[in-house]
Amino acid sequence: MNNIETINKIKNDIKFFNPKTIDDIKKFKIKFLGKKNGIITLFIKKIKYIPISDRKKIGIILNKLKNEIKEKILKNYIKIKNINRNKFDITIPGKFTNIGSLHPISIIKNKIIKILYYMGFYCVDGNEIEDDWHNFTALNIPILHPSRDMQDTFFLQKNPDFLLRTHTSSVQIRYMKKNSPPFKVFSLGKVYRNETVSYNSNYMFHQVEGFYVNKNVSFCDLKETIQYMINLLFGKVKIRFRLSYFPFTEPSAEVDIFYDNKWLEIMGCGIIDPQVLKNVNIDSNLYTGFAFGLGIERLTMIIYNIKDIRIFFKNDIRFLSQFKNEF
Ligand code: DAH
């Protein structure tokens, strides 16, 4: 084929190019403009062998053809894309996708947050890495005090002591040190204890801590607050306060609820020990306060009748997908 014949053949191909698919367009592009063996590409490479007299003319023609090809490609591309778009039927029901669900701990956590907000508590953050003073000493748990044994601890460093907090009560200290009463605050998060993992204990779990400091806060206020909170969480259930001991509250109590025909212990609480207020420079003659702390895992186990705490941390889809309808 001489040059004129080749050019005519290309012109013809361009004229009758009528692709049905994007793939047809790709093939067309490669056929003429492909980097290695495209017809136009090779033609341009060979232009130096064309006699000078024709070279310029053919060069112009080739450039024109190249532009025509590009234009054809673009036009057809848009056309086919539009056809495909019009084929899209918005009335066809969407495909079912298997969406995830909230973790049961998150479900109960969110419920408690909502309840406490509703009751006028303000939410604050705490530190998961604590020092000895905030986690123990300022809460009336001095070194060598036997009550330290209740919370075996992961120390990150000794002397000075840094540790993973063993309870959220340390947030009381952090917050009270920086703020003046009155305040009504809660904090929620992870705590860590060096415990043997079993069906009812884990080295990490979640707690909520609530506290209220004002003039004339009494044990009655504490009882009423807790009764109200529990009723929002469990509906109408009987509750009882059992005298107990915590180093940072005096008096202290354990709260039980009558649920599933038995008494279940669900939280600790008490009137903040005046010494704790003194430790954070709050005038304990002027102010009193109450505090309470509860474990989210324990609560979740009661609410969903779960017998083994370890299941929360196994990432077992069969377990987790049972909470699909809960938000
Ligand atoms: N910090 C206690 C614990 O982890 C729970 C607790 C008990 C918190 C009584 C309180 C409280 O604020 O008043 O065992």
Residues whose N, C-alpha, C, O or C-beta is under 5 A from the ligand:
A	BS01	DAH	T166 H167 S169 G210 F246 T249 G268 C269 G270 A291 F292 G293
